Amino acid sequence: MSETRTYADDRQPLDRNWLHKQVRHLRLWRRFFTQALVRETHYRAHFVTTLLVGLVQLGLGIVPILLLFGFTQEVHGWSRPEVITLVGVYQIITGLMAVFIAPNLQRMTSYITEGELDGVLLRPVSGQFYLTFRWINVAELSNVASGIVVLVIGLVQSGVTPNVPQILQALVLAACGLVLLATVWSALSFLAFWLQSVGPIAFIYLNLMEAGRYPLVFFPVAVRAFLTFAFPVAFATTFPAQALAGDGGWTRVAGGIALSAVAVTLVRMLWRRGVRSYASASS
């Protein structure tokens, strides 16, 4: 009985310490976001420019779909409104990536080659957390907003009214897709510990993201497997769109959660190995 109490007493400080650390990281991220908002108020023209560029990119993404469905009503079981819904989901996901992930991971090479990582590792916070979430591009939220508009238009045109379970499935799948895409990009960026420069790899990543504009079924079987497990953009775009249309399922949601957990664990291991092999840029 005393051994049980001792074990419980040993666990409680550890649990409280872990919870305190997570709260501290959350407060730190909130400060990052506040600073980003302040910066954005000083550069209003940047917000307008980002909005215009995002609208142009959105239009360029929709035009091929309109051309394709100008000759047919359905392609591999997907109608034009359903694909427009998918484009809306894609715009939301890429917008969120541009807001929270891209501004950080695109700096990974400079962190290592210019010695900035030295200062990051000395901070009393997780270095991986700091490198992944320090910078926020608030202006890109305009692309998230335009994506929501396109998503609603697609749902209205298709005559679909998702119920609560379908919306919940779509949200969880989209969250899993965000986590998976972020972990893939993080893993590629952390290769800078050994390659010094990962700019070309990031370019390939961004081009692969374009596949998310189209339903998974549009691609050959081998490519579908790649876009589901190796570069899991399907969890971020196709699967949430299908869930909203009632063609999802909790099994797929469970698979997305499990795959996300594995991906986060592997990226964490890669980060720790990279830090162990890191030599200061000044040494």
ABEGO torsion letter per residue (X at the ends): XAAAAAAAAAAAAAAAAAAAAAAAAAAAAAAAAAAAAAAAAABAAAAAAAAAAAAAAAAAAAAAAAAAAAABABBGGBBAAAAAAAAAAAAAAAAAAAAAAAAAAAAAAAAAAAGAAAAAAABABBAAAAAAAABBBAAAAAAAAAAAAAAAAAAAAAGBBBBAAAAAAAAAAAAAAAAAAAAAAAAAAAAAAAAGBAAAAAAAAAAAAAAAABBAAABBAAAAAAAAAABBAAAAAAAAAAAAAGABEAAAAAAAAAAAAAAAAAAAAAAAAAAAABBBAAX
